[in-house]
Amino acid sequence: MQDLVIAVLQHPVALLVAKLVLTFVFWMAGLFGVFNFKVIVQEMVDVNLPNPRFFALATIFTQLAGSMLIITNLGGYGWLGAGWLAVFLLLTIPLGHPFWKFDEPKRTHEFHIALEHVTVVGGLMLAAILSVLPLS
């Protein structure tokens, strides 16, 4: 059984599926933003960012381009996409989910979102590592 699991994990399709799953939240959010731009602009207004249209465009571009780099490892820059999305996620904590500013129960809800973001950053770190390792 262990040999079967190892064979599956070492198959190139497993790596592609893992990249698609890891980036799912980003490319789906990016595509949503492309087709619902006004909603993303309003999110930027809601968190008091200056020039909300610019930040909406930057957010959508980050989500789609970062995902594309991880999935394709184009030019060996999968690590850049992973780092780019990790920084983006970490910035969303103080900008969009500042749990320390809220009363309960919203504080706990936002805290859990922040924890999820940190966890995804760990997955992105693994993606960055895998993007520079030679695959056997």
N, C-alpha and C positions, 0 to 999 in steps of 0.2 A: 504494500500500500504506500509506504513512504517513497519508493521509487517512482510510482505513478504521480504522486503529488509533486515531487521534484521535477519530473519530466514536464508536467503541466506548467509549473512555475517558471521553468527555463525556456518555454516556448515563446517566440517573439510575439505571438498574439496575446499572451498573458500580459506582457508589458504594455502593449497598445491599449488593451482593455483597462488596465490599471490607470493609465494616463487619462483615458477618456472619463473614467469614474472620478478620479481626483479633480479634474477640471470641470466636471459637469456643472457645478454651481456657477462657475465663472462664465462659461460660454453660453449657458442658458440665460443668465442675467444679462450678458452682453447682447444676445439676440433679442431678448425682451426689450432692452433699451433702444435698440435700433428701431423697433416697431412701435415703441411707446415712449418716445423721446421726452414728451411733455411730463410724463410721470417721473422720469429720472431728474429732469430739471427741477421739478417740485421737491424731490428728495434733497437736492442741493440747497434749495431755498430753506427747507425745513431745518437744516443743520447750520444755517447762517453762513454758508460759504459765499465769498464774493464771486462775481461773474459765474452764476450757476450754469449757464449754457456751456461755458468752457469746461467746467468741472464735470458736467454730465458727459460731454464728448470725451474727455480724458478718462473718465471711469469706464465708459463703454469700450474705448480703444484698449485700455489696460486689460480689461477682462478678456477680450477677444484675442488680442495680440499675445498676451502672456500665455493663454491657453494654447494657441497655435504653436508657440515656441516649445512648450512642454510636450505636446502631442507629437510634433514632427521632429523635434531636436534639430531644426533647420540650421545648417552651418555649425552644428555643435553648440548652439546657444539655448538649449533647453534649460540650462542652469540660470540663464538670464531671465527667462520667462518665469521660472519658479521664484527667483528672488524678487522680481518685479511684483508678482502677485502677493508674495509674503509681506513685502513692505506696504502694499496697498491694504491688505487685510489688517495689519497692525495699526495703520493710520485710521482705519474705520472705527477702531475702539474708542479713542478719545473724541473723534469727530461725530460718530453716529451712535455709539453705544456707551456713553460715559456713565456707567452704572453708579458711580460714586455721587452723582448729582441728583439722583432720584430717591424718592421715598418708596417704601415697600407697597405693593408687591412688584412694582416696575423695576426697582433696584435689582432684585433677584433675577428677574427675566433678562434684563440687559447684561447682568453678570454672566449668566449662562451663555448668552450669545458671544460675549467676549471670550469665554473659555473655549467655545467651539472654534472661534477664529484662531486662537493660539494652537489648538489641536491641528487644524488644517495647515497652519504654518509648519508644524512638524512634518506633515505629509509632503509639503512643498520642499522642505529641506531634503527629504529622502529622494524626491524627484530630481532635485539639483545634483545630488550625489550620483544617482544612477545615470544622469545625462553625461557624466564625464568618465564613467567606468567603461572599459571595453567589455562587450558582451561576448561570452564564449559560444 
